[in-house]
Amino acid sequence: MNAFIVIAVCIVFVYTVGFALSLWKQKNKIGAMAVLFLAVIALVLPYFSYFQS
């Protein structure tokens, strides 16, 4: 089950970072930084909820 969660989190992270890069290319720097921040949160949050217990 942990492997499934890690794979799912990695897929969400890569997809979100790709979206942030596309926003950056469209000169939407504030939006890209916000989406990148959300991607980092999505990467760190499962550690506190699934893997810490």
C-alpha positions as a printed Julia matrix, in Angstrom:
53×3 Matrix{Float64}:
  0.0    0.0     0.0
  2.85   2.39    0.75
  4.32   1.84   -2.71
  0.98   2.75   -4.3
  0.81   5.97   -2.29
  4.39   6.91   -3.2
  3.73   6.3    -6.91
  0.48   8.29   -6.8
  2.15  11.21   -5.01
  5.02  11.22   -7.52
  2.59  11.26  -10.45
  0.62  14.15   -8.94
  3.86  16.04   -8.24
  5.21  15.61  -11.77
  1.88  16.61  -13.34
  1.59  19.69  -11.14
  5.17  20.79  -11.8
  4.51  20.39  -15.52
  1.49  22.64  -15.19
  3.59  25.18  -13.27
  6.18  25.15  -16.07
  3.51  25.76  -18.68
  2.23  28.71  -16.64
  5.8   30.04  -16.38
  6.19  29.86  -20.18
  2.95  31.81  -20.58
  4.47  34.64  -18.49
  2.19  33.92  -15.53
  4.97  33.89  -12.95
  2.8   34.47   -9.86
  0.46  31.63  -10.8
  3.41  29.34  -11.55
  4.93  30.03   -8.13
  1.6   29.35   -6.43
  1.14  26.06   -8.29
  4.73  25.06   -7.52
  4.08  25.79   -3.84
  0.99  23.56   -3.98
  3.06  20.83   -5.65
  5.57  20.91   -2.81
  2.73  20.78   -0.28
  1.27  17.77   -2.12
  4.68  16.11   -1.93
  5.18  16.72    1.8
  1.64  16.26    3.12
  1.38  12.46    2.71
  4.44  12.07    4.91
  2.54  13.56    7.85
 -0.72  11.72    7.21
  0.29   8.25    5.93
  3.92   7.51    6.69
  4.37   8.97   10.14
  2.06   6.56   11.98
